[in-house]
Amino acid sequence: MTNTKEFARKAAEKNGWVLQPDKDFLKSILAGLDATRKKHGYFLCPCREGWGEKDQDRDIICPCRYAHIDIEQYGQCYCGLFLSEEKASSGEAPVSIPDSRPEELYPD
């Protein structure tokens, strides 16, 4: 899981985000990302149902296409892995936010 954490750290740094500071929550999300990488060969968002086909899942490969919008609006991405600096420094726990992914992109 070290590679998964390094991947997440670099993605956060590149985008000006902060990784989830709650160590247990972070470990859980990273474990989910690691599992999707092992299963599909790519970091599929562990909080969303994908197709298992890279072309169909491209919008929810971490960091997903919706992360920027969600972080701007809610201070966190859908799964809570990435936070804005403001949300991270507030000490607020991650919350459930609406899914920005259109329903038609989900498997039946």
C-alpha positions in Angstrom: 0.0 0.0 0.0 3.1 2.2 0.2 2.8 2.9 -3.6 -0.9 3.8 -3.2 -0.1 6.3 -0.5 2.7 7.8 -2.5 0.4 8.1 -5.5 -2.3 9.9 -3.4 0.3 12.2 -1.8 1.7 13.2 -5.3 -1.9 13.7 -6.6 -2.7 16.0 -3.7 0.5 17.9 -4.0 0.1 18.4 -7.8 -3.5 19.7 -7.3 -2.9 21.9 -4.2 -4.9 19.6 -2.0 -4.3 18.0 1.3 -4.6 14.3 2.1 -7.2 13.3 4.6 -5.6 13.9 8.0 -7.6 11.3 9.9 -5.2 8.4 9.9 -7.8 5.7 10.2 -10.0 7.2 7.5 -7.0 7.7 5.2 -5.9 4.1 5.7 -9.4 2.8 4.8 -9.6 4.9 1.6 -6.1 3.9 0.6 -6.9 0.2 1.2 -9.9 0.6 -1.1 -7.8 2.3 -3.8 -5.2 -0.4 -3.5 -7.8 -3.1 -3.9 -9.3 -1.5 -7.0 -5.8 -1.2 -8.5 -5.1 -4.8 -7.9 -8.5 -5.8 -9.3 -8.7 -3.5 -12.3 -5.2 -2.4 -12.9 -6.0 1.3 -12.1 -7.0 3.4 -9.2 -10.8 3.3 -9.4 -12.5 5.5 -6.8 -13.3 3.0 -4.0 -16.6 4.8 -3.2 -18.2 4.5 -6.6 -19.4 1.5 -8.6 -17.5 1.3 -11.9 -17.7 -0.9 -15.0 -14.4 -2.5 -14.5 -13.4 -1.3 -18.0 -10.9 1.5 -18.0 -12.5 3.5 -20.9 -15.9 3.4 -19.2 -14.4 4.2 -15.8 -12.0 7.0 -17.0 -14.1 9.7 -15.2 -13.7 8.0 -11.8 -10.1 7.1 -11.9 -8.4 8.8 -9.0 -8.3 11.7 -8.7 -11.7 11.6 -10.5 -12.9 14.2 -12.9 -15.3 15.6 -10.3 -12.7 16.1 -7.5 -11.9 19.7 -8.4 -15.6 20.7 -8.4 -16.4 18.8 -5.2 -13.3 20.2 -3.4 -14.2 23.7 -4.5 -17.8 23.4 -3.4 -17.6 21.0 -0.4 -13.9 21.2 0.7 -13.4 17.5 -0.1 -13.7 15.0 -2.9 -16.5 12.4 -2.9 -14.6 9.8 -1.0 -12.9 12.2 1.4 -9.4 11.3 0.4 -8.5 14.8 -0.9 -9.4 18.0 1.0 -9.0 21.7 0.5 -6.4 23.3 2.8 -9.2 25.2 4.5 -11.2 22.0 5.2 -8.1 20.2 6.4 -7.1 23.0 8.8 -10.7 23.3 10.2 -10.5 19.8 11.7 -14.0 18.9 10.4 -14.6 15.3 9.7 -15.4 14.2 6.2 -19.1 14.2 5.4 -21.2 12.6 2.8 -21.6 14.8 -0.2 -23.8 14.5 -3.3 -22.3 12.4 -6.1 -21.4 14.7 -9.0 -21.1 11.7 -11.4 -24.2 11.6 -13.8 -26.4 8.5 -13.2 -26.1 7.4 -16.8 -22.4 6.7 -16.3 -23.1 4.1 -13.7 -23.5 0.4 -14.5 -27.1 -0.9 -14.4 
